[in-house]
Amino acid sequence: MSRRPVVDLPAAVLDPRLGSMTFLNEVAARYPDAISFAPGAPHGTVFENVDVARLVGVFEDHLAAQGLGPAQVRSRLLQYGPTRGLLGGLIAASLRTDEGIDVDPEQVVVTVGAQEALVAVLRVLHDPVRGDAVAVTDPGYAGIHGAARILGLPMLAVPDDGGGPDPAVLRTVVRAAERTGRRVRSLFVAPDFANPTGAQMSLAAREELLIEAERLGVLLLEDTTYRFTAPPGAELPSLKALDRTGQVVQIGTFAKIGVPGARLGYLVADQVTDAGTALADHLTTVKGVLTVNTSPITQAVIGGLLLEHGCSMQRLGASKAGLYRRNLQLLLTALRRHLGDPEDADVSWNEPGGGFFVRMSTTKPADEELLRRSAEDHGVLWTPMRYFSLGNGEDRQLRLACSSLDPEQIDEGVSRLAKVVRS
């Protein structure tokens, strides 16, 4: 008996770019012996000292110190928890300690990873029926593309040539959108060692962007995922720390500095809406529809980690940051050893000061066909940069991620990669 096919699927779910990460997973599974520069996953050694039971116990002691009895502590961890989350106070304390940001814990919303945070903030700020659009740095994080697409929101590219979005270009994009009846409500930007480019904005660029965003009435959605990898003494203030007019909604995650399996992210939204309501309250409402609440048990794990590190995300990520900076320098050294000068006419790459990623340019299309041949003939994987772009301007670029590899794998992988780009 035949079944009627499902027809008329929305264009968003048929977008081939939504399946790009699935393609990479399939290639990796097909070539398990290949050295992979594709995933931006944490290194396996960062989990060696994670004792889940002990961390939950630390958080339980924290709750008990606040006056909760044993039954209340047990209920707090095993029952449905508050939609806003349990860690608002600890996250607010960390932002105060590390960044000098003074935020009310009620303005912090704990989410199921940064991806839920993206969906929630886009849903609250934008109305596709009204013609709202979201601006994104291009190339940029694939997760914001996916979130916007499934919500039916048009995206407008603001090119990033390595120093972040140009405020003048943002102004041009916003004014052009207004002439067609669209309003750009937000710009997604990662000022520190962005995925996929590794780019970092200068202090002057951050201040100029904040000024222009206020002038245009555009909220900045600041992705802080890789901030913790900045070299000691070279840290720049986050956009949120520089914000004096409420232009920044900060999005964070504990995937890289804590435990990715906990799937824990957060939003810092201290804005007040035109109706006099708190933006964080609306984000909480949308989150309640998406996931009801973030797992209290996983919050306890991350809460325990924060408590053991003096409520400082910076201290929590310090040892991991050293490992990732080491890997990044090994990757850059290997590229010079096997490919020569980074400004060579045939192949070039940027040299970030932190983060997980390096952007490489070649003279040939860095597409799925080259990736397959790279895996099959040379045993090395990477990510086409066009997976992170709204247009076709990145067809001859690729992303290299070094975070999950060991030193010998990095050198051997670059040796193999050199044969791919020079063959």
N, C-alpha and C positions, 0 to 999 in steps of 0.2 A: 504494500500500500504506500503510494507516494505521498509526500507531505508538501504542502504549499510552501514555496520559498518565502523567506522574509524579504520584503522589498522596501524600497524608498528609505534606505538608511540615511541618516544625516551625513552631509559632506564631511563634517568634522571627524567622524569615526572612520571615514574612508581615506583620510589624508595619509599618504604613504610615509610622511615624515614621522607620524606617530609610531610607526613600526620600526624606526631606524635602530633603536636600542635592542629590539627583538632580533633584528638581523645580526647585530654584533654578537649577541649571546649565542646565536646559532653557529656563527663562524667560529667562535671560541670553542664551542662544544665539538665542532667537527675537527678542529685542529688542537687537541688538548696539549700537545707537546710544543706548540708555538709559544714564543715569548711574547707576552701581550702588553703593549703600551696603550691599550684601549680603555680599561676601566679606571676611574678615579677613586678606587676603593682604598680604605685605610690598610696599612700594613698589618699582617697577621700578628706580629709580635706585640702590638699595642694592647692586645687582650690578655696577655699572659698573666697579669696580676689582678684581673677583674674577678672578684669573688662576689657573685650576685647575692648570696645569702648574707654575707657580712655587710654589704652595702645596704641591703634592705633593713638589716638590724640597726645600722647607724641612723637611718631615716626614722625608724620606729622610735629610737631613743630621742630623736629630735621632736617628734610628735608628743612623746610622753613629757618632755621638758616643758612643753607648752600647756600642760595640764590635762591632757587626754588620758583616760584610764585604759587598761588593757583591752577591754571590749571595744572602746571607741577607736583605738589604734587599729585593731583588727578590722573593724568595719570600714575605716578610712582606706585601707589597702585592698579589701576584698569586695566591697560594694561598688556600685556605680558611684563615681566621684563627681565633684563639681565640674561643669562644662569648662569653666575658665581654667581649671587645673589646680594642682596643689603646690606648684613651685614658684608662683608669682613673687613671693617674698624673697626667696633665695636668688632668683634671677635678677630681681631689682637690686638686691644687695651686691651681686656680682657686677652689674653695670655701674653702680656707684663706685665700687672699689677699683675696677679696671679702667673705666672710661670717664668717670666724673659725671655720669648721666644720672640725674635724680628723677626717678619715675615712681609713681604710685603702683604698688603691686597689683591693684585692680585694673591697671592699664596694660598688664601683661597677660597674654592668652597663650596657654600651652597647647601645642598642636601635635598631631600624629605626623611627625616629620615636617620639614620645611615645605614639602609639596602641598600638604593640606593648608598650610598658611597661605601659600600663593593662591590656591583656589578660593579660599575664604575672602581674602582681601580684594581680589578681582571681582568677586560676586557682590561684595558690599559697595565698592566704589563705582562700578560700571554697570550701565544698562544698555544692552545691545539694541533694544527697541528705540531708545532715545538717540542712538548714534554715537555712543561713547566709544573711544578707542584707547588702547594702551600702547605707549611707546616703549620700545625695547632697544637696548644697545645691540648692534649687529656687527659681527657674530655675537651670540649670547647664549645663555643657559637654555638648554632644550626644555627644561621643566616649565619655564614660563610660557614657552610657545605652546606646549601641550595644554596647560591650564587655560590659556586664552582661547585656544581652538575649541575645546569641549564646552566652553561657556558661550561660544558664538561671538567672541569679541574680535573686531579687526585689530591687527597689529601694524604699527608704523615703525620702520627701521630708522634708528639714529646710528650711523656708522661709528665704529670704534677702531681707530687706527693704531691703538696701543696705549693711548693716554686717557681713555675714557670718552664719554660722549661730549661733543663740542656744543657748548651752550648756544652758539649762533646757529648751528644746524638744528638743534632742538627747537629754537624759535621759528625757523623756516618750516619745519615739519608741523608744528602746532598751528601756525598761521595758515598753511596750505590746507590743513584738515578743517579749520574753521570755515574756509571759503566753500567747502563742500558740505557744510552742515554738520560736521562732526566735532566733538569736543574731546581733546586729549586729557584724560583725567589723571594719568600717572605715567611715570617712567621707571622701568625696572633697571637697576644699575648695581653692579658689584664693584665697588671702588678698589678693593684689595685683592689682587691676584685672581682675576675673574676666570671662571670656567666659561669658555674653553681657551681663552687667549693668554692667561697669565698676566694680563695687563693690570697696572696699578695707577690710580690717579694721583697726581701731585696735590699738595695742600692748596696751591693756588687754584687748580682746576676744581677742587671740591668746593671752595668758597664761591667761585664764579658760577658753578652749577646751582648752588643753593640760591644765589641772588636771582638767577634767571628763572628758576622754578617758581619762586615767590612771585616774580613779575608776571609769569604766565598762568599762575594758579594751578600748577601741576604738582601733585604729590610725588615724592621720590620713594620708591620701594627699594630699600637698601638691603642687599644680600651680603651678609657678613661671614659666610661659611669659612673663608680661608684667611681671615684677618690674623688668626693666632700664629700663622707661620712667618710673620714678619721678623726679620733679624732683630735681636735685642738692641735697643737704642735707635732703631730706624722706624719705629711704629709711627703711623700718622693717625690723627684723630678720625674717628668714624664720622660719616655725615650726620648721624644722630647726635654725636657729641658737639658738632659745630652748629647744629640747628637751633635757631633762636625764634623762629616764626611758625613752628609746627608743620614744616614741609616734609618731614621724613617719617615714614613707617618702617621700622627696622624688623628684618626677618633673620632669625638665627636658627642654628641647628646644633645638636649634640652628636651628630653622626661622626664627625671627624675628630672632635676633641674628647668625646666620651665613648659611647658604644653605639655603632650604627644599628645593631639589632634591637635597640630600645625604641627606635623610630620616634625620636622626640625632637620637636622643634618649638619655636615660639614666635610670637608677634609682640612688638612694643608699639602701641598705638595710643598716644596721649592727646589725640586731636578731639575737638568738639565739633559736631556737625552743625549745619545751619539751623537745625531744629532744636539745638541746645542739648542734644543727647551725646553720650560718649561713644566715639567710634569703636572702642574696645567692646562695648556692650553689643553692638551690632555684629561685630566679628564673632563674639561668643554665641549669638543666636544662630548664625550661619553654621558655625562649627557643630552646634547641637544637632542640626539637621544632617550634617555629613557623617559624624562619628559618635554623636552623643557626648562622649567624654574620652579623654586620653587615658590609656591604661594606668591606674594608680600604681600598679606593681612596677611598670617600667619607669614611672616618675620617681618611685622610691629608689630605684637603682641609680638614676642620674642625681637625685637629691642627695644620696649617700656620697657620691663622688664629689659633688660641690661642697658638702659639709667637710669632707676630709681634706679639701684644698682651700679651706678658709673662705668659702663662698666666692671664689675667684676662678672664672673661666680661663683667665690668662695662666694661672698656676696649673690648672688642670691640663691645659694643652701644651705646657712648656716642654716636657720631655718628648712628646710626639712631634712637636714643631722642629726640634733638633734633628730627628730622624728624617723628616721630610725635606728639610733644607740640605741635609747631607745627600739624599737621593737626587735632589734637583741639581746640585753641583756636580755630582757624578755623571748625570745625564748630559749636562752642558760640556763637561770635559770630554766625555766620550764622543759627542758630536764633533767637537773640534779635532779630536784625534783621528776619527774615521772619515770625516767629510771636509776638513780644512777650515778655511775662514768662513764665518757665518754670513758674510756678505758676498760670497761666491755667486756668480751670475746664474748658476744652475740650481743651487739650493741655498736657502737662507733660513734663519730662525731667530726668534727673539730670545732674550736672556733675562727672564724674570728674577726678581730678588726673593721670591717666596711662592707659596702655592704648590699645586700639583702638576701644572701643565706648561708645555712649551708649544708654540705655534710654528710650524714649518711650512715654507713655501717651496714648490717644485716647478719644473717646467712642463710637467705632464699632469693630466687629470688625476686627481686623488679620489677615485671613485670606487664603487663596489668591485668592479672588475680588477682594478689594480690591487685592491685589498685581498681578493681571493688569490691572485697570483702571488702576492706577498706572503700569504699564509702557506700556500701549497708548495711554492718553489723555494722559499727562503725561511719559513718558520718564524715569521714575526707579524704581529697584529698592531693596528693603530686605528684611529677614528677619522673618517673624512670630515673636514671642517664644514662642509656644506650641510651636515646634519644640524648645525647650530646657526644657520643663516636663513633669513627670510627670502633672499634672492639667490642668484647664481654666481655671485662675485667671489666665492671661496672655493671654486672647483679645483684649484691647483694648490690647495693648502690642506694640511692634516694636523691633528692634535696628537701630541705625545703625552701620556700620563705616566709618571714614574713612582707614584706613591706606594704601590703594593709590591714592588720588585726588590730583590736583593742586589747588592753591588755587582756581583758577577753576571747576573741576568741583565743588568742595565748595559754593561759594556758589550756583552755578546749580542744583545738585542740591537744595539746601535750598529754593530758590525754587520749584522744581517740587513738592517734597514739601509745602510749605505749601498749595499748591492742592489737593493730595490730601486732607489732613486737614481742610481748611476747606470743601471743596466739599460 
